Amino acid sequence: MRKIACFFVLFFLYTTSFAQRGALQWAADGKSYYQVERNSLVRIDLPAFQSTTVVEAGLLTPQGQSQPIRLEGFSFSKDGKKLLVYTNSRRVWRRNTRGDYWVLDIASHQLKQLGQGRPASSLMFAKFSPDGNKVAYTSEHNLYEEDLASGVITQLTTDGASRMINGTFDWAYEEEFDCRDGFRWSPDSKKIAYWQIDATGIRNFLMIDNTDSLYSFTIPVEYPKAGQDPSSCKVGVVDIGSKQTTWMQVPGDTRQHYIPRMEWADNSDEVVLEQLNRKQNDAIVFICNAATGAAKAVYEETDKAWIDVKARWSEDPTGWEWLKDGKDFLWVSEKDGWRHLYRISRDGKKETLLTPGKYDLITIEAIDEKGGYVYFMASPDNATQQYLYRIGLDGKGKLELVSPANEKGTHTYQVSPTGLYASHRFSNHEYESVSEWVSLPKHTTIKDNAGGSGGRRSNQTGAQQYPVRFFQVTTEDNVTMDGWMVLPKNFDSTKKYPVLFMVYTEPASATVKDVAGGQRTSLYAGDIAADGYIQISLDGRGTPAPKGAAWRKAIYRKIGIVNIRDQAMAAKKILQWPFVDPDRIAVWGWSGGGSTTLNLMFQYPDIYKTGIAIAPVANQLLYDNIYQERYMGLPQENREDFVNGSPLSHVKGLKGNLLVVHGTGDDNVHYQGTEMLINELVKEDKKFQVMVYPNRTHAIREGEGTTLHLSHLFTDYLKEHCPGGGR
C-alpha cells in the first residue's frame, strides 16, 4: 500500500504479542499496563498508578557479559512466570521483525537465549505456547519449536527457502494486508497453525545499485505486478509430536485467492480463516477441521467493488473476535452502504446488526463481553473528526458517545482489554489538546499527563503561528469536499495570492483531519505562510473518510479519473475566490499524491501551472497486484481502466512547470515508472525537470544530507516557478 502520503510518517507495532519501546501493553485483566524504564520492566497499577518493578535490568544480563540485553519487545507466559524478550532487531521490508529472543524465568532468574545454532537476528515472531512450556518461532522461513525445560529444538517444517515461506509472508502480503506474524499456537499447546506462501512463481524486480562498488549490481525484490499471479497461499496445521502437517482443504486455485486472516476457532480442533478471491470482492469464512483439513464455508459476503480486510478497521490485523465461548463472532461489513459491525452465529445462519445508522465505524477499540459492550471510533456528524462510542453487543442498545461532547476534533485511545481504562489524547486544528488517563465508560480523568487538576483544558502553547481554517466546497458535479486552508502571514483580502495544493486522493490515506499539526507543508524550507502562499488540501471521493461506502468506492476502476476530477473541480471553485491568483496555482504530492500531481498537471493544465511529483506511480500496470487489482479490477479484463487512469497516458496535456523526484532504490513504487514517464515526456517534446536520488527508498531519507537537499529542492522550485506574495 502506498502509505507515505504527503510526507506523513506512520508508525506501527510489529506484532500484537510484543510491546515496543514507547508502546502501551496492557495486562490481561485491563487494570494495569507495562512499560520499559531504563531497560527494567515496570507494571503500573490503575487507578492509583502505583509502580512495581517486575524485572530489574540486571536480570537481563547474560552470563559472562557485563551489559544487559536491550529490551526492544516482551511478552509474558500465560501464568506470568516467564518473560520472553526481543532484542537485536533487524528490519524486514518496513519493520524490525527479526531479531534474537531470550527467555527469563522470573523466579529463578535463569536467562536463556532461544534458537541456539540459528543465525544471529534470524528469529521471528517467537511466542510462548499457552501452557508456557515451549516457544515457537520462525527462522529463515522454517518453523521451529523449542522445549524450555530440556532446550531441545524441533524443526517443524523443512521446505523453507527464499521463496517458500512458512510462518510469515512475502513482500505483497506484508505491504498490502499487514500480514507478518504467520503462525498460531493451538489452545492446548499441541499444534501450530501456519501460513505457507509459495512465492517461487513471483518474478524479481531488479533494482540497480550504481554507486556502492566499482561494478554495478542488482538488488532483486519479489514483486507481483498488477495482472501477474499472486503467490500461492495455503494454511497447514502441524502436530508438535509427529511433526506432520495437515493442509486445510480450502477450495479453489491457491494462486487465485488470498487468505488474509486465520486463527484457531476458539478451540483446539478447528481453524477459522477468511478467503478472498483474486479481485477481493468475494469473502468466504471457512471453519476447517484441524485433523482432516476438511473446510466448511459458514459465511460469505460479496461486493460490487472490494471488501476490506481487518487491517483497515483495526490496528491489530490478527485475532478473531469470538463471543459466547465461540458460538458467535463479530464481523465488519459495508454491505448496507456503511461500515458496520455485525454479530454472526458460528454457523453463519444468524446475523445481528449492532451499529445501525448512517455512519461508519472507523476502528474497533475494545470488546467488553462481560459488560456487554463494544467500544469503537466513529464520527457521524463530521468526517474530519473521530470520537469514542460504545454500543451493546446484544443489538438492542443505543449508540452512546463516550468522548466528551464539548471536545470537537480528533480523539485517540488505547483502551484496556476489558474496557475499564484508557490512555486518551485529543486535539484539533485550533490546537486545543488533552492528554490524560481516563476510566470508562464515564470518561473520568484519573491522571492528567500535563499536570493540570481537571484534565479538561485548552492548551495553546504549541499552536502554530497561523490559524487553520476548515471549509467545504461543492463542485459542479454536486460533490461536497472537506478541506483545510492556511492563509499567508499578514493576509490582505484585496490582494491575490498563489495557492499550493497538497494532494493524495487514493484509498490508502485521507489528508483532511481535524487534528493539531496536520495542516502544513512539511517539505518547505522556511516559513511558507510568511513567504505569501495559501496552503490547501482537499479530500475527494475515494479517500477513506467515514462518509459511507459509496463515497469510498466511487473510485473503483476509476483511480486517476474520478479522484482527479474531484480535485480539479474543487480547485476550479476555489479559483473563483477573489484573493486567489489563478496564474499561480501549484500542486504537490508523494506516492499516490505524486500520481495525482501528474494527472492534475496533465489532465487539467489550465488550472495547475506548477507541480512537484515525488515517487509517483506513472503507470498503474507497474504497481503491485494486491493494491492495484483491489481498486481497479484485473488488467486481463479491463486493461483500459488501468491505462486511462495512468499519468503516462496523458502527458500530451502538460503545459506548466513539472518537477519529478524519485529514488532508484524504491522497492514500493519502482523508479521504472519514472523512466517510462521521462521517455513519454521526451517523445512529446515536453519540458520538465527530474531529480533522481540514487538507492533511496520510497521515503527518500537515506544518505547524508538527503532530507535537507530534498527540502531545499522543493522550496527553490516552488519559489522559482510559483513565486509567493500578494499582488
RAVENMO-V588733 format. One record per backbone hydrogen bond with DSSP energy under -0.5 kcal/mol. NH is the residue of the N-H (numbers start at 1). CO is the residue of the C=O. If there is no record, write none. Layout:
# RAVENMO-V588733
[[NH	CO] [NH	CO]]
This chain:
# RAVENMO-V588733
[[3	1] [5	3] [6	4] [8	5] [10	8] [18	15] [19	74] [21	72] [23	20] [25	23] [25	34] [26	24] [27	32] [30	27] [33	44] [34	25] [35	42] [37	35] [37	40] [40	37] [41	55] [42	35] [42	40] [43	52] [44	33] [45	43] [45	50] [46	31] [49	45] [50	45] [52	43] [54	41] [54	52] [55	41] [59	56] [60	57] [61	58] [62	60] [65	62] [69	60] [72	70] [72	86] [73	86] [75	84] [77	82] [80	77] [83	104] [84	75] [85	83] [85	102] [86	73] [87	100] [90	98] [92	95] [94	92] [95	92] [97	90] [97	95] [98	90] [99	123] [100	87] [102	85] [103	112] [104	83] [105	103] [105	110] [106	81] [106	104] [107	81] [109	105] [110	105] [112	103] [114	101] [118	115] [122	119] [123	99] [124	138] [127	136] [129	134] [132	129] [135	146] [136	127] [137	144] [138	124] [139	142] [140	122] [142	139] [144	137] [145	154] [146	135] [147	152] [148	133] [151	147] [154	145] [154	152] [155	153] [156	143] [156	154] [157	143] [161	164] [165	163] [165	197] [166	141] [166	164] [167	195] [174	170] [175	171] [176	172] [177	173] [178	174] [179	173] [180	178] [182	167] [182	180] [184	193] [186	191] [189	186] [192	238] [193	184] [194	236] [195	182] [196	234] [197	165] [198	196] [198	232] [199	163] [199	197] [202	199] [205	221] [206	204] [207	205] [207	219] [209	217] [210	208] [217	209] [219	207] [220	218] [221	205] [223	203] [223	221] [225	223] [226	623] [228	225] [230	255] [232	198] [233	254] [234	196] [236	194] [237	246] [238	192] [239	244] [240	190] [243	239] [246	237] [247	245] [248	235] [249	293] [250	248] [256	253] [258	276] [261	274] [263	272] [265	270] [266	264] [271	288] [272	263] [273	286] [274	261] [275	284] [276	258] [277	282] [278	256] [280	277] [283	301] [284	275] [285	299] [286	273] [286	284] [287	296] [288	271] [288	286] [289	294] [290	269] [290	288] [293	289] [296	287] [298	285] [299	285] [301	283] [303	281] [307	280] [312	309] [313	310] [314	310] [317	315] [322	320] [323	328] [327	323] [327	324] [328	323] [329	344] [330	321] [331	342] [333	340] [336	338] [337	334] [340	333] [340	338] [342	331] [343	352] [344	329] [344	342] [345	350] [346	327] [348	345] [352	343] [354	341] [354	352] [355	341] [359	357] [361	339] [362	377] [363	377] [364	313] [365	375] [366	375] [368	366] [368	373] [369	367] [372	368] [373	368] [374	391] [375	366] [376	389] [377	363] [378	387] [379	360] [385	382] [386	409] [387	378] [389	376] [390	400] [391	374] [393	372] [395	392] [400	390] [402	388] [402	400] [403	388] [407	404] [408	406] [409	407] [410	427] [410	514] [411	386] [411	409] [412	425] [414	423] [416	421] [419	416] [422	438] [423	414] [424	422] [424	436] [425	412] [426	434] [427	410] [428	432] [431	428] [434	426] [436	424] [437	447] [438	422] [439	444] [440	420] [443	439] [444	439] [446	437] [447	437] [449	435] [449	447] [450	435] [451	448] [457	455] [459	457] [460	458] [463	460] [469	485] [470	468] [471	483] [473	481] [475	473] [475	479] [478	475] [480	478] [481	473] [481	479] [482	539] [483	471] [484	537] [485	469] [486	535] [487	467] [489	529] [491	488] [493	491] [495	492] [497	579] [498	532] [499	584] [500	534] [501	499] [501	586] [502	536] [503	501] [503	588] [509	506] [513	511] [514	384] [515	513] [518	515] [520	518] [522	520] [524	521] [525	711] [526	524] [528	526] [531	527] [532	529] [533	528] [534	498] [535	486] [535	533] [536	500] [537	484] [538	502] [539	482] [540	538] [542	551] [543	540] [545	543] [546	383] [547	545] [549	337] [550	337] [552	548] [553	549] [554	550] [554	551] [555	552] [556	553] [557	631] [558	555] [561	558] [562	558] [563	558] [565	561] [566	562] [567	563] [568	564] [569	565] [570	566] [571	567] [572	568] [573	569] [574	570] [575	571] [576	573] [577	574] [580	577] [581	497] [582	580] [584	581] [586	499] [586	584] [587	610] [588	501] [589	612] [591	614] [593	590] [594	591] [595	591] [596	592] [597	593] [598	594] [599	595] [600	596] [601	597] [602	598] [603	599] [604	600] [607	604] [608	604] [609	585] [609	607] [610	585] [611	657] [612	587] [613	659] [614	589] [614	612] [615	661] [617	591] [618	616] [620	642] [622	619] [623	620] [625	224] [628	624] [629	625] [630	626] [631	627] [632	628] [633	629] [637	634] [638	634] [639	635] [641	638] [642	638] [643	639] [644	640] [645	641] [646	642] [646	643] [648	618] [649	646] [650	647] [651	648] [653	650] [654	651] [657	609] [659	611] [660	689] [661	613] [662	691] [664	693] [665	693] [665	696] [666	663] [667	665] [670	668] [673	670] [674	670] [675	671] [676	672] [677	673] [678	674] [679	675] [680	676] [681	677] [682	678] [683	679] [684	680] [685	682] [686	681] [689	658] [691	660] [693	662] [694	692] [696	693] [700	697] [706	703] [709	705] [710	706] [711	707] [712	708] [713	709] [714	710] [715	711] [716	712] [717	713] [718	714] [719	715] [720	716] [721	717] [722	718] [725	532] [727	496]]
